[in-house]
């Protein structure tokens, strides 16, 4: 008796699958439906999954196993980021949603501050003195002295 595969085989068909992805990308154009309303058709992995009638995990499997599919999936994600960025900036898309999805593309509104050559802005010694000052202010005398001496003497 022949062994059956443990999982459902995928339906990757090379150039035919790539052609269908291109069709999907061409369909992903927003429609203006009047009164400033937009029917958004943002390209997405989820949308492609529905269009091709396969699971997202199948798309990820194809991306791992087929370079041409990996390339076109990267094109889809790049197009998604570009549309989100442009329409989020123009106000056509809800900026909160655009920001949320752009986070998946590595965009962030976080600011990292560092000193010269990437070093800490505050030295460990200065931080310790600051911590002592805060403790003195909040709790009173931190070390049984009646006054706090910032020089540490």
Buried (B, 14 or more C-beta within 10 A) or exposed (E): EEEEEEEEEBEBEEEEBBEBBEEBBEEBEBEEEEEEEEEBBBBBBEBBBEBBEBEEEBBBBBBEEBEEBBEBBEBBBEBBBEBBBEBBEEEBBEEEEBBEBBEEBEBEEEEEEEEEEEEEEEEEEEEEBEEBEEBBEEEEEBEEEEEBEEEEE
